[in-house]
Amino acid sequence: MGERILRSIRGATCAENTPESITENVAELCGMLFSKNKLSADDIVNIQFTLTPDLDEMNPAMALRKSDTGIDTSRIPLFTSQEAVIRGMPSKVVRVMVTAYMDASTPTSPAYINGAQVLRPDLASR
């Protein structure tokens, strides 16, 4: 393994405003990010979420803790804040940024799914 550096990996998903939908979509998104980037719990420094104001039924950090993504998140610091309200912004969006140590020669692999591809079509196709 080569030199390890600190990286941030981005992603987003859309969800309905129910605990079940938020949990399911956050689990799918984070599971995909963990898998695509070959992350273990020991690699991850923290995970930050934002969500649009119309999603108020479940905290994405709590949703992740309840989910089976293949990684034990119980010791990973998680944080959630509300997305800034911008006129014309997409609705029902959960964004995530995973900060982790990765091999310096390995590019990060973002994930934009379930309608969130419109946020970053340049990254969604990668």
Backbone as XML, in Angstrom:
<?xml version="1.0"?>
<chain id="A" units="angstrom">
  <residue number="1" name="MET">
    <atom name="N" x="0.840" y="-1.173" z="0.000"/>
    <atom name="CA" x="0.000" y="0.000" z="0.000"/>
    <atom name="C" x="0.886" y="1.237" z="0.000"/>
  </residue>
  <residue number="2" name="GLY">
    <atom name="N" x="0.503" y="2.264" z="-0.753"/>
    <atom name="CA" x="1.278" y="3.482" z="-0.839"/>
    <atom name="C" x="0.973" y="4.446" z="0.289"/>
  </residue>
  <residue number="3" name="GLU">
    <atom name="N" x="1.405" y="5.670" z="0.099"/>
    <atom name="CA" x="1.157" y="6.723" z="1.085"/>
    <atom name="C" x="-0.342" y="6.965" z="1.250"/>
  </residue>
  <residue number="4" name="ARG">
    <atom name="N" x="-0.771" y="7.151" z="2.497"/>
    <atom name="CA" x="-2.187" y="7.421" z="2.776"/>
    <atom name="C" x="-2.356" y="8.904" z="3.076"/>
  </residue>
  <residue number="5" name="ILE">
    <atom name="N" x="-3.385" y="9.493" z="2.492"/>
    <atom name="CA" x="-3.671" y="10.904" z="2.709"/>
    <atom name="C" x="-5.139" y="11.067" z="3.093"/>
  </residue>
  <residue number="6" name="LEU">
    <atom name="N" x="-5.450" y="12.215" z="3.666"/>
    <atom name="CA" x="-6.808" y="12.519" z="4.065"/>
    <atom name="C" x="-7.589" y="13.006" z="2.852"/>
  </residue>
  <residue number="7" name="ARG">
    <atom name="N" x="-8.754" y="12.403" z="2.614"/>
    <atom name="CA" x="-9.589" y="12.735" z="1.460"/>
    <atom name="C" x="-11.019" y="12.971" z="1.915"/>
  </residue>
  <residue number="8" name="SER">
    <atom name="N" x="-11.770" y="13.692" z="1.096"/>
    <atom name="CA" x="-13.206" y="13.860" z="1.298"/>
    <atom name="C" x="-13.925" y="13.277" z="0.105"/>
  </residue>
  <residue number="9" name="ILE">
    <atom name="N" x="-14.943" y="12.493" z="0.389"/>
    <atom name="CA" x="-15.706" y="11.814" z="-0.661"/>
    <atom name="C" x="-17.143" y="12.292" z="-0.557"/>
  </residue>
  <residue number="10" name="ARG">
    <atom name="N" x="-17.672" y="12.791" z="-1.677"/>
    <atom name="CA" x="-19.006" y="13.382" z="-1.662"/>
    <atom name="C" x="-20.042" y="12.455" z="-2.262"/>
  </residue>
  <residue number="11" name="GLY">
    <atom name="N" x="-21.282" y="12.728" z="-1.867"/>
    <atom name="CA" x="-22.393" y="11.990" z="-2.437"/>
    <atom name="C" x="-23.706" y="12.625" z="-2.047"/>
  </residue>
  <residue number="12" name="ALA">
    <atom name="N" x="-24.767" y="12.186" z="-2.689"/>
    <atom name="CA" x="-26.107" y="12.686" z="-2.364"/>
    <atom name="C" x="-27.141" y="11.687" z="-2.845"/>
  </residue>
  <residue number="13" name="THR">
    <atom name="N" x="-28.294" y="11.745" z="-2.200"/>
    <atom name="CA" x="-29.436" y="10.934" z="-2.577"/>
    <atom name="C" x="-30.694" y="11.735" z="-2.314"/>
  </residue>
  <residue number="14" name="CYS">
    <atom name="N" x="-31.757" y="11.359" z="-2.940"/>
    <atom name="CA" x="-33.065" y="11.934" z="-2.653"/>
    <atom name="C" x="-33.867" y="10.909" z="-1.855"/>
  </residue>
  <residue number="15" name="ALA">
    <atom name="N" x="-34.803" y="11.400" z="-1.043"/>
    <atom name="CA" x="-35.624" y="10.523" z="-0.210"/>
    <atom name="C" x="-36.977" y="11.178" z="0.013"/>
  </residue>
  <residue number="16" name="GLU">
    <atom name="N" x="-37.945" y="10.354" z="0.334"/>
    <atom name="CA" x="-39.235" y="10.878" z="0.777"/>
    <atom name="C" x="-39.114" y="11.236" z="2.255"/>
  </residue>
  <residue number="17" name="ASN">
    <atom name="N" x="-40.005" y="12.057" z="2.742"/>
    <atom name="CA" x="-39.931" y="12.517" z="4.125"/>
    <atom name="C" x="-40.596" y="11.527" z="5.075"/>
  </residue>
  <residue number="18" name="THR">
    <atom name="N" x="-40.036" y="10.321" z="5.119"/>
    <atom name="CA" x="-40.452" y="9.301" z="6.082"/>
    <atom name="C" x="-39.181" y="8.709" z="6.686"/>
  </residue>
  <residue number="19" name="PRO">
    <atom name="N" x="-39.265" y="8.246" z="7.937"/>
    <atom name="CA" x="-38.078" y="7.615" z="8.523"/>
    <atom name="C" x="-37.571" y="6.439" z="7.690"/>
  </residue>
  <residue number="20" name="GLU">
    <atom name="N" x="-38.497" y="5.664" z="7.138"/>
    <atom name="CA" x="-38.110" y="4.489" z="6.350"/>
    <atom name="C" x="-37.358" y="4.895" z="5.077"/>
  </residue>
  <residue number="21" name="SER">
    <atom name="N" x="-37.860" y="5.886" z="4.358"/>
    <atom name="CA" x="-37.229" y="6.309" z="3.112"/>
    <atom name="C" x="-35.865" y="6.941" z="3.372"/>
  </residue>
  <residue number="22" name="ILE">
    <atom name="N" x="-35.787" y="7.785" z="4.375"/>
    <atom name="CA" x="-34.508" y="8.417" z="4.694"/>
    <atom name="C" x="-33.495" y="7.347" z="5.107"/>
  </residue>
  <residue number="23" name="THR">
    <atom name="N" x="-33.895" y="6.416" z="5.953"/>
    <atom name="CA" x="-32.995" y="5.349" z="6.392"/>
    <atom name="C" x="-32.536" y="4.499" z="5.206"/>
  </residue>
  <residue number="24" name="GLU">
    <atom name="N" x="-33.472" y="4.081" z="4.383"/>
    <atom name="CA" x="-33.139" y="3.238" z="3.233"/>
    <atom name="C" x="-32.184" y="3.941" z="2.269"/>
  </residue>
  <residue number="25" name="ASN">
    <atom name="N" x="-32.452" y="5.198" z="1.967"/>
    <atom name="CA" x="-31.640" y="5.917" z="0.988"/>
    <atom name="C" x="-30.273" y="6.311" z="1.536"/>
  </residue>
  <residue number="26" name="VAL">
    <atom name="N" x="-30.201" y="6.673" z="2.816"/>
    <atom name="CA" x="-28.908" y="6.971" z="3.429"/>
    <atom name="C" x="-28.057" y="5.697" z="3.484"/>
  </residue>
  <residue number="27" name="ALA">
    <atom name="N" x="-28.666" y="4.583" z="3.843"/>
    <atom name="CA" x="-27.934" y="3.309" z="3.893"/>
    <atom name="C" x="-27.412" y="2.936" z="2.509"/>
  </residue>
  <residue number="28" name="GLU">
    <atom name="N" x="-28.244" y="3.086" z="1.493"/>
    <atom name="CA" x="-27.807" y="2.763" z="0.135"/>
    <atom name="C" x="-26.646" y="3.659" z="-0.289"/>
  </residue>
  <residue number="29" name="LEU">
    <atom name="N" x="-26.778" y="4.966" z="-0.054"/>
    <atom name="CA" x="-25.736" y="5.917" z="-0.438"/>
    <atom name="C" x="-24.426" y="5.637" z="0.291"/>
  </residue>
  <residue number="30" name="CYS">
    <atom name="N" x="-24.480" y="5.533" z="1.610"/>
    <atom name="CA" x="-23.255" y="5.329" z="2.372"/>
    <atom name="C" x="-22.641" y="3.962" z="2.089"/>
  </residue>
  <residue number="31" name="GLY">
    <atom name="N" x="-23.469" y="2.948" z="1.993"/>
    <atom name="CA" x="-22.955" y="1.632" z="1.637"/>
    <atom name="C" x="-22.221" y="1.651" z="0.308"/>
  </residue>
  <residue number="32" name="MET">
    <atom name="N" x="-22.779" y="2.376" z="-0.661"/>
    <atom name="CA" x="-22.148" y="2.498" z="-1.975"/>
    <atom name="C" x="-20.814" y="3.244" z="-1.862"/>
  </residue>
  <residue number="33" name="LEU">
    <atom name="N" x="-20.795" y="4.346" z="-1.109"/>
    <atom name="CA" x="-19.541" y="5.098" z="-0.943"/>
    <atom name="C" x="-18.477" y="4.261" z="-0.251"/>
  </residue>
  <residue number="34" name="PHE">
    <atom name="N" x="-18.867" y="3.545" z="0.801"/>
    <atom name="CA" x="-17.909" y="2.705" z="1.524"/>
    <atom name="C" x="-17.342" y="1.631" z="0.601"/>
  </residue>
  <residue number="35" name="SER">
    <atom name="N" x="-18.210" y="0.992" z="-0.151"/>
    <atom name="CA" x="-17.796" y="-0.092" z="-1.032"/>
    <atom name="C" x="-16.937" y="0.414" z="-2.193"/>
  </residue>
  <residue number="36" name="LYS">
    <atom name="N" x="-17.434" y="1.429" z="-2.904"/>
    <atom name="CA" x="-16.712" y="1.951" z="-4.078"/>
    <atom name="C" x="-15.327" y="2.475" z="-3.724"/>
  </residue>
  <residue number="37" name="ASN">
    <atom name="N" x="-15.188" y="2.993" z="-2.510"/>
    <atom name="CA" x="-13.916" y="3.569" z="-2.096"/>
    <atom name="C" x="-13.101" y="2.643" z="-1.199"/>
  </residue>
  <residue number="38" name="LYS">
    <atom name="N" x="-13.601" y="1.406" z="-1.049"/>
    <atom name="CA" x="-12.907" y="0.370" z="-0.268"/>
    <atom name="C" x="-12.540" y="0.866" z="1.136"/>
  </residue>
  <residue number="39" name="LEU">
    <atom name="N" x="-13.534" y="1.458" z="1.819"/>
    <atom name="CA" x="-13.306" y="2.017" z="3.146"/>
    <atom name="C" x="-13.662" y="1.034" z="4.242"/>
  </residue>
  <residue number="40" name="SER">
    <atom name="N" x="-12.906" y="1.102" z="5.323"/>
    <atom name="CA" x="-13.239" y="0.383" z="6.550"/>
    <atom name="C" x="-13.523" y="1.432" z="7.621"/>
  </residue>
  <residue number="41" name="ALA">
    <atom name="N" x="-14.061" y="1.011" z="8.744"/>
    <atom name="CA" x="-14.343" y="1.939" z="9.838"/>
    <atom name="C" x="-13.067" y="2.637" z="10.300"/>
  </residue>
  <residue number="42" name="ASP">
    <atom name="N" x="-11.952" y="1.938" z="10.277"/>
    <atom name="CA" x="-10.683" y="2.534" z="10.716"/>
    <atom name="C" x="-10.180" y="3.626" z="9.770"/>
  </residue>
  <residue number="43" name="ASP">
    <atom name="N" x="-10.607" y="3.621" z="8.516"/>
    <atom name="CA" x="-10.205" y="4.640" z="7.548"/>
    <atom name="C" x="-10.945" y="5.959" z="7.753"/>
  </residue>
  <residue number="44" name="ILE">
    <atom name="N" x="-12.175" y="5.883" z="8.257"/>
    <atom name="CA" x="-13.076" y="7.034" z="8.274"/>
    <atom name="C" x="-12.824" y="7.909" z="9.494"/>
  </residue>
  <residue number="45" name="VAL">
    <atom name="N" x="-12.611" y="9.199" z="9.244"/>
    <atom name="CA" x="-12.386" y="10.184" z="10.311"/>
    <atom name="C" x="-13.721" y="10.700" z="10.825"/>
  </residue>
  <residue number="46" name="ASN">
    <atom name="N" x="-14.610" y="11.084" z="9.915"/>
    <atom name="CA" x="-15.952" y="11.534" z="10.281"/>
    <atom name="C" x="-16.841" y="11.537" z="9.047"/>
  </residue>
  <residue number="47" name="ILE">
    <atom name="N" x="-18.148" y="11.674" z="9.283"/>
    <atom name="CA" x="-19.130" y="11.741" z="8.201"/>
    <atom name="C" x="-20.060" y="12.907" z="8.502"/>
  </residue>
  <residue number="48" name="GLN">
    <atom name="N" x="-20.194" y="13.793" z="7.532"/>
    <atom name="CA" x="-21.061" y="14.955" z="7.680"/>
    <atom name="C" x="-22.216" y="14.863" z="6.682"/>
  </residue>
  <residue number="49" name="PHE">
    <atom name="N" x="-23.406" y="15.131" z="7.174"/>
    <atom name="CA" x="-24.606" y="15.148" z="6.346"/>
    <atom name="C" x="-25.199" y="16.550" z="6.322"/>
  </residue>
  <residue number="50" name="THR">
    <atom name="N" x="-25.836" y="16.894" z="5.223"/>
    <atom name="CA" x="-26.775" y="18.010" z="5.192"/>
    <atom name="C" x="-28.057" y="17.472" z="4.587"/>
  </residue>
  <residue number="51" name="LEU">
    <atom name="N" x="-29.165" y="18.118" z="4.930"/>
    <atom name="CA" x="-30.426" y="17.735" z="4.314"/>
    <atom name="C" x="-31.264" y="18.982" z="4.104"/>
  </residue>
  <residue number="52" name="THR">
    <atom name="N" x="-32.103" y="18.923" z="3.082"/>
    <atom name="CA" x="-32.963" y="20.048" z="2.769"/>
    <atom name="C" x="-34.049" y="20.166" z="3.837"/>
  </residue>
  <residue number="53" name="PRO">
    <atom name="N" x="-34.581" y="21.375" z="4.042"/>
    <atom name="CA" x="-35.535" y="21.605" z="5.132"/>
    <atom name="C" x="-36.816" y="20.772" z="5.050"/>
  </residue>
  <residue number="54" name="ASP">
    <atom name="N" x="-37.134" y="20.254" z="3.869"/>
    <atom name="CA" x="-38.357" y="19.458" z="3.723"/>
    <atom name="C" x="-38.198" y="18.026" z="4.218"/>
  </residue>
  <residue number="55" name="LEU">
    <atom name="N" x="-36.998" y="17.647" z="4.622"/>
    <atom name="CA" x="-36.758" y="16.328" z="5.214"/>
    <atom name="C" x="-36.565" y="16.512" z="6.716"/>
  </residue>
  <residue number="56" name="ASP">
    <atom name="N" x="-37.632" y="16.279" z="7.476"/>
    <atom name="CA" x="-37.565" y="16.513" z="8.918"/>
    <atom name="C" x="-38.082" y="15.341" z="9.752"/>
  </residue>
  <residue number="57" name="GLU">
    <atom name="N" x="-38.220" y="14.176" z="9.138"/>
    <atom name="CA" x="-38.732" y="13.004" z="9.857"/>
    <atom name="C" x="-37.637" y="12.134" z="10.468"/>
  </residue>
  <residue number="58" name="MET">
    <atom name="N" x="-36.385" y="12.299" z="10.004"/>
    <atom name="CA" x="-35.309" y="11.437" z="10.511"/>
    <atom name="C" x="-33.972" y="12.126" z="10.267"/>
  </residue>
  <residue number="59" name="ASN">
    <atom name="N" x="-33.115" y="12.088" z="11.266"/>
    <atom name="CA" x="-31.764" y="12.596" z="11.143"/>
    <atom name="C" x="-30.946" y="11.568" z="10.343"/>
  </residue>
  <residue number="60" name="PRO">
    <atom name="N" x="-30.264" y="11.970" z="9.273"/>
    <atom name="CA" x="-29.482" y="10.998" z="8.493"/>
    <atom name="C" x="-28.383" y="10.300" z="9.296"/>
  </residue>
  <residue number="61" name="ALA">
    <atom name="N" x="-27.830" y="10.983" z="10.297"/>
    <atom name="CA" x="-26.817" y="10.331" z="11.142"/>
    <atom name="C" x="-27.447" y="9.176" z="11.909"/>
  </residue>
  <residue number="62" name="MET">
    <atom name="N" x="-28.629" y="9.399" z="12.454"/>
    <atom name="CA" x="-29.333" y="8.335" z="13.157"/>
    <atom name="C" x="-29.705" y="7.219" z="12.181"/>
  </residue>
  <residue number="63" name="ALA">
    <atom name="N" x="-30.116" y="7.601" z="10.981"/>
    <atom name="CA" x="-30.463" y="6.604" z="9.959"/>
    <atom name="C" x="-29.260" y="5.725" z="9.649"/>
  </residue>
  <residue number="64" name="LEU">
    <atom name="N" x="-28.088" y="6.338" z="9.518"/>
    <atom name="CA" x="-26.884" y="5.553" z="9.243"/>
    <atom name="C" x="-26.565" y="4.617" z="10.399"/>
  </residue>
  <residue number="65" name="ARG">
    <atom name="N" x="-26.681" y="5.091" z="11.611"/>
    <atom name="CA" x="-26.390" y="4.244" z="12.778"/>
    <atom name="C" x="-27.304" y="3.022" z="12.821"/>
  </residue>
  <residue number="66" name="LYS">
    <atom name="N" x="-28.544" y="3.169" z="12.342"/>
    <atom name="CA" x="-29.509" y="2.067" z="12.353"/>
    <atom name="C" x="-29.320" y="1.105" z="11.180"/>
  </residue>
  <residue number="67" name="SER">
    <atom name="N" x="-28.483" y="1.460" z="10.224"/>
    <atom name="CA" x="-28.382" y="0.718" z="8.972"/>
    <atom name="C" x="-27.248" y="-0.298" z="8.977"/>
  </residue>
  <residue number="68" name="ASP">
    <atom name="N" x="-27.403" y="-1.289" z="8.136"/>
    <atom name="CA" x="-26.345" y="-2.278" z="7.922"/>
    <atom name="C" x="-25.653" y="-1.950" z="6.604"/>
  </residue>
  <residue number="69" name="THR">
    <atom name="N" x="-24.541" y="-1.232" z="6.696"/>
    <atom name="CA" x="-23.792" y="-0.849" z="5.501"/>
    <atom name="C" x="-22.522" y="-1.676" z="5.343"/>
  </residue>
  <residue number="70" name="GLY">
    <atom name="N" x="-22.315" y="-2.612" z="6.264"/>
    <atom name="CA" x="-21.094" y="-3.401" z="6.226"/>
    <atom name="C" x="-19.983" y="-2.783" z="7.044"/>
  </residue>
  <residue number="71" name="ILE">
    <atom name="N" x="-20.222" y="-1.581" z="7.579"/>
    <atom name="CA" x="-19.226" y="-0.899" z="8.417"/>
    <atom name="C" x="-19.878" y="-0.539" z="9.742"/>
  </residue>
  <residue number="72" name="ASP">
    <atom name="N" x="-19.165" y="-0.822" z="10.825"/>
    <atom name="CA" x="-19.637" y="-0.434" z="12.150"/>
    <atom name="C" x="-19.376" y="1.059" z="12.328"/>
  </residue>
  <residue number="73" name="THR">
    <atom name="N" x="-20.431" y="1.845" z="12.346"/>
    <atom name="CA" x="-20.291" y="3.303" z="12.461"/>
    <atom name="C" x="-20.391" y="3.789" z="13.907"/>
  </residue>
  <residue number="74" name="SER">
    <atom name="N" x="-20.451" y="2.892" z="14.869"/>
    <atom name="CA" x="-20.693" y="3.290" z="16.260"/>
    <atom name="C" x="-19.595" y="4.188" z="16.830"/>
  </residue>
  <residue number="75" name="ARG">
    <atom name="N" x="-18.374" y="4.100" z="16.316"/>
    <atom name="CA" x="-17.269" y="4.925" z="16.831"/>
    <atom name="C" x="-16.880" y="6.050" z="15.877"/>
  </residue>
  <residue number="76" name="ILE">
    <atom name="N" x="-17.603" y="6.195" z="14.779"/>
    <atom name="CA" x="-17.298" y="7.245" z="13.804"/>
    <atom name="C" x="-18.107" y="8.487" z="14.158"/>
  </residue>
  <residue number="77" name="PRO">
    <atom name="N" x="-17.464" y="9.651" z="14.308"/>
    <atom name="CA" x="-18.219" y="10.877" z="14.558"/>
    <atom name="C" x="-19.106" y="11.221" z="13.350"/>
  </residue>
  <residue number="78" name="LEU">
    <atom name="N" x="-20.378" y="11.462" z="13.638"/>
    <atom name="CA" x="-21.345" y="11.831" z="12.610"/>
    <atom name="C" x="-21.921" y="13.196" z="12.955"/>
  </residue>
  <residue number="79" name="PHE">
    <atom name="N" x="-22.228" y="13.989" z="11.937"/>
    <atom name="CA" x="-22.769" y="15.331" z="12.154"/>
    <atom name="C" x="-23.774" y="15.644" z="11.056"/>
  </residue>
  <residue number="80" name="THR">
    <atom name="N" x="-24.861" y="16.298" z="11.430"/>
    <atom name="CA" x="-25.893" y="16.685" z="10.463"/>
    <atom name="C" x="-26.219" y="18.156" z="10.621"/>
  </residue>
  <residue number="81" name="SER">
    <atom name="N" x="-26.374" y="18.845" z="9.505"/>
    <atom name="CA" x="-26.852" y="20.225" z="9.520"/>
    <atom name="C" x="-27.839" y="20.406" z="8.378"/>
  </residue>
  <residue number="82" name="GLN">
    <atom name="N" x="-28.610" y="21.476" z="8.474"/>
    <atom name="CA" x="-29.588" y="21.754" z="7.434"/>
    <atom name="C" x="-28.912" y="22.478" z="6.276"/>
  </residue>
  <residue number="83" name="GLU">
    <atom name="N" x="-29.279" y="22.090" z="5.083"/>
    <atom name="CA" x="-28.771" y="22.717" z="3.864"/>
    <atom name="C" x="-29.218" y="24.178" z="3.824"/>
  </residue>
  <residue number="84" name="ALA">
    <atom name="N" x="-28.373" y="25.053" z="3.341"/>
    <atom name="CA" x="-28.757" y="26.453" z="3.150"/>
    <atom name="C" x="-29.922" y="26.525" z="2.165"/>
  </residue>
  <residue number="85" name="VAL">
    <atom name="N" x="-30.885" y="27.346" z="2.465"/>
    <atom name="CA" x="-32.056" y="27.488" z="1.592"/>
    <atom name="C" x="-31.712" y="28.466" z="0.468"/>
  </residue>
  <residue number="86" name="ILE">
    <atom name="N" x="-31.767" y="27.953" z="-0.749"/>
    <atom name="CA" x="-31.463" y="28.728" z="-1.947"/>
    <atom name="C" x="-32.657" y="28.632" z="-2.885"/>
  </residue>
  <residue number="87" name="ARG">
    <atom name="N" x="-33.123" y="29.746" z="-3.388"/>
    <atom name="CA" x="-34.265" y="29.735" z="-4.301"/>
    <atom name="C" x="-34.006" y="28.768" z="-5.465"/>
  </residue>
  <residue number="88" name="GLY">
    <atom name="N" x="-34.973" y="27.905" z="-5.733"/>
    <atom name="CA" x="-34.883" y="26.952" z="-6.834"/>
    <atom name="C" x="-34.095" y="25.692" z="-6.522"/>
  </residue>
  <residue number="89" name="MET">
    <atom name="N" x="-33.692" y="25.529" z="-5.272"/>
    <atom name="CA" x="-32.895" y="24.349" z="-4.903"/>
    <atom name="C" x="-33.723" y="23.072" z="-5.053"/>
  </residue>
  <residue number="90" name="PRO">
    <atom name="N" x="-33.086" y="21.962" z="-5.382"/>
    <atom name="CA" x="-33.809" y="20.690" z="-5.420"/>
    <atom name="C" x="-34.345" y="20.341" z="-4.034"/>
  </residue>
  <residue number="91" name="SER">
    <atom name="N" x="-35.442" y="19.633" z="-4.008"/>
    <atom name="CA" x="-36.054" y="19.256" z="-2.741"/>
    <atom name="C" x="-35.708" y="17.817" z="-2.371"/>
  </residue>
  <residue number="92" name="LYS">
    <atom name="N" x="-35.912" y="17.502" z="-1.091"/>
    <atom name="CA" x="-35.784" y="16.148" z="-0.557"/>
    <atom name="C" x="-34.413" y="15.524" z="-0.821"/>
  </residue>
  <residue number="93" name="VAL">
    <atom name="N" x="-33.356" y="16.288" z="-0.527"/>
    <atom name="CA" x="-31.993" y="15.843" z="-0.802"/>
    <atom name="C" x="-31.204" y="15.696" z="0.494"/>
  </residue>
  <residue number="94" name="VAL">
    <atom name="N" x="-30.496" y="14.565" z="0.594"/>
    <atom name="CA" x="-29.514" y="14.334" z="1.657"/>
    <atom name="C" x="-28.149" y="14.306" z="0.983"/>
  </residue>
  <residue number="95" name="ARG">
    <atom name="N" x="-27.259" y="15.168" z="1.451"/>
    <atom name="CA" x="-25.884" y="15.175" z="0.959"/>
    <atom name="C" x="-24.977" y="14.612" z="2.052"/>
  </residue>
  <residue number="96" name="VAL">
    <atom name="N" x="-23.865" y="14.043" z="1.623"/>
    <atom name="CA" x="-22.915" y="13.478" z="2.589"/>
    <atom name="C" x="-21.497" y="13.798" z="2.139"/>
  </residue>
  <residue number="97" name="MET">
    <atom name="N" x="-20.621" y="13.986" z="3.137"/>
    <atom name="CA" x="-19.198" y="14.095" z="2.875"/>
    <atom name="C" x="-18.492" y="13.204" z="3.894"/>
  </residue>
  <residue number="98" name="VAL">
    <atom name="N" x="-17.828" y="12.196" z="3.371"/>
    <atom name="CA" x="-17.085" y="11.247" z="4.191"/>
    <atom name="C" x="-15.618" y="11.666" z="4.150"/>
  </residue>
  <residue number="99" name="THR">
    <atom name="N" x="-15.035" y="11.897" z="5.309"/>
    <atom name="CA" x="-13.614" y="12.231" z="5.393"/>
    <atom name="C" x="-12.884" y="10.972" z="5.847"/>
  </residue>
  <residue number="100" name="ALA">
    <atom name="N" x="-11.913" y="10.553" z="5.038"/>
    <atom name="CA" x="-11.248" y="9.276" z="5.306"/>
    <atom name="C" x="-9.815" y="9.292" z="4.800"/>
  </residue>
  <residue number="101" name="TYR">
    <atom name="N" x="-9.010" y="8.434" z="5.415"/>
    <atom name="CA" x="-7.658" y="8.207" z="4.922"/>
    <atom name="C" x="-7.715" y="7.177" z="3.807"/>
  </residue>
  <residue number="102" name="MET">
    <atom name="N" x="-7.081" y="7.525" z="2.681"/>
    <atom name="CA" x="-7.063" y="6.641" z="1.510"/>
    <atom name="C" x="-5.672" y="6.644" z="0.907"/>
  </residue>
  <residue number="103" name="ASP">
    <atom name="N" x="-5.409" y="5.651" z="0.108"/>
    <atom name="CA" x="-4.166" y="5.594" z="-0.635"/>
    <atom name="C" x="-4.093" y="6.822" z="-1.541"/>
  </residue>
  <residue number="104" name="ALA">
    <atom name="N" x="-2.949" y="7.491" z="-1.530"/>
    <atom name="CA" x="-2.785" y="8.731" z="-2.292"/>
    <atom name="C" x="-2.968" y="8.539" z="-3.792"/>
  </residue>
  <residue number="105" name="SER">
    <atom name="N" x="-2.675" y="7.360" z="-4.295"/>
    <atom name="CA" x="-2.761" y="7.132" z="-5.737"/>
    <atom name="C" x="-4.160" y="6.703" z="-6.195"/>
  </residue>
  <residue number="106" name="THR">
    <atom name="N" x="-5.074" y="6.500" z="-5.250"/>
    <atom name="CA" x="-6.417" y="6.045" z="-5.594"/>
    <atom name="C" x="-7.372" y="7.241" z="-5.630"/>
  </residue>
  <residue number="107" name="PRO">
    <atom name="N" x="-8.017" y="7.474" z="-6.781"/>
    <atom name="CA" x="-8.980" y="8.580" z="-6.828"/>
    <atom name="C" x="-10.233" y="8.254" z="-6.014"/>
  </residue>
  <residue number="108" name="THR">
    <atom name="N" x="-10.870" y="9.292" z="-5.508"/>
    <atom name="CA" x="-12.123" y="9.074" z="-4.799"/>
    <atom name="C" x="-13.226" y="8.776" z="-5.808"/>
  </residue>
  <residue number="109" name="SER">
    <atom name="N" x="-14.232" y="8.069" z="-5.351"/>
    <atom name="CA" x="-15.348" y="7.701" z="-6.201"/>
    <atom name="C" x="-16.645" y="8.186" z="-5.546"/>
  </residue>
  <residue number="110" name="PRO">
    <atom name="N" x="-17.188" y="9.327" z="-6.015"/>
    <atom name="CA" x="-18.417" y="9.872" z="-5.430"/>
    <atom name="C" x="-19.636" y="9.052" z="-5.838"/>
  </residue>
  <residue number="111" name="ALA">
    <atom name="N" x="-20.766" y="9.337" z="-5.207"/>
    <atom name="CA" x="-22.018" y="8.652" z="-5.561"/>
    <atom name="C" x="-23.167" y="9.653" z="-5.475"/>
  </residue>
  <residue number="112" name="TYR">
    <atom name="N" x="-23.869" y="9.821" z="-6.566"/>
    <atom name="CA" x="-25.074" y="10.659" z="-6.640"/>
    <atom name="C" x="-26.166" y="9.769" z="-7.202"/>
  </residue>
  <residue number="113" name="ILE">
    <atom name="N" x="-27.167" y="9.463" z="-6.359"/>
    <atom name="CA" x="-28.151" y="8.448" z="-6.728"/>
    <atom name="C" x="-29.579" y="8.906" z="-6.439"/>
  </residue>
  <residue number="114" name="ASN">
    <atom name="N" x="-30.514" y="8.147" z="-6.933"/>
    <atom name="CA" x="-31.943" y="8.320" z="-6.627"/>
    <atom name="C" x="-32.462" y="9.722" z="-6.894"/>
  </residue>
  <residue number="115" name="GLY">
    <atom name="N" x="-32.047" y="10.292" z="-8.004"/>
    <atom name="CA" x="-32.501" y="11.623" z="-8.395"/>
    <atom name="C" x="-31.520" y="12.726" z="-8.069"/>
  </residue>
  <residue number="116" name="ALA">
    <atom name="N" x="-30.532" y="12.461" z="-7.235"/>
    <atom name="CA" x="-29.554" y="13.489" z="-6.868"/>
    <atom name="C" x="-28.485" y="13.694" z="-7.946"/>
  </residue>
  <residue number="117" name="GLN">
    <atom name="N" x="-28.542" y="12.924" z="-9.006"/>
    <atom name="CA" x="-27.582" y="13.073" z="-10.097"/>
    <atom name="C" x="-27.626" y="14.484" z="-10.688"/>
  </residue>
  <residue number="118" name="VAL">
    <atom name="N" x="-28.779" y="15.152" z="-10.585"/>
    <atom name="CA" x="-28.919" y="16.502" z="-11.137"/>
    <atom name="C" x="-28.006" y="17.501" z="-10.426"/>
  </residue>
  <residue number="119" name="LEU">
    <atom name="N" x="-27.593" y="17.190" z="-9.207"/>
    <atom name="CA" x="-26.720" y="18.094" z="-8.460"/>
    <atom name="C" x="-25.327" y="18.161" z="-9.062"/>
  </residue>
  <residue number="120" name="ARG">
    <atom name="N" x="-24.805" y="17.034" z="-9.487"/>
    <atom name="CA" x="-23.459" y="16.953" z="-10.042"/>
    <atom name="C" x="-23.420" y="15.928" z="-11.174"/>
  </residue>
  <residue number="121" name="PRO">
    <atom name="N" x="-24.019" y="16.259" z="-12.318"/>
    <atom name="CA" x="-23.994" y="15.286" z="-13.418"/>
    <atom name="C" x="-22.584" y="14.922" z="-13.865"/>
  </residue>
  <residue number="122" name="ASP">
    <atom name="N" x="-21.629" y="15.826" z="-13.654"/>
    <atom name="CA" x="-20.242" y="15.531" z="-14.006"/>
    <atom name="C" x="-19.648" y="14.441" z="-13.118"/>
  </residue>
  <residue number="123" name="LEU">
    <atom name="N" x="-20.100" y="14.347" z="-11.874"/>
    <atom name="CA" x="-19.601" y="13.318" z="-10.957"/>
    <atom name="C" x="-20.477" y="12.079" z="-10.953"/>
  </residue>
  <residue number="124" name="ALA">
    <atom name="N" x="-21.754" y="12.248" z="-11.257"/>
    <atom name="CA" x="-22.688" y="11.113" z="-11.229"/>
    <atom name="C" x="-22.325" y="10.069" z="-12.269"/>
  </residue>
  <residue number="125" name="SER">
    <atom name="N" x="-21.710" y="10.471" z="-13.351"/>
    <atom name="CA" x="-21.392" y="9.525" z="-14.422"/>
    <atom name="C" x="-20.100" y="8.768" z="-14.155"/>
  </residue>
  <residue number="126" name="ARG">
    <atom name="N" x="-19.332" y="9.171" z="-13.134"/>
    <atom name="CA" x="-18.046" y="8.500" z="-12.847"/>
    <atom name="C" x="-18.256" y="7.173" z="-12.196"/>
  </residue>
</chain>
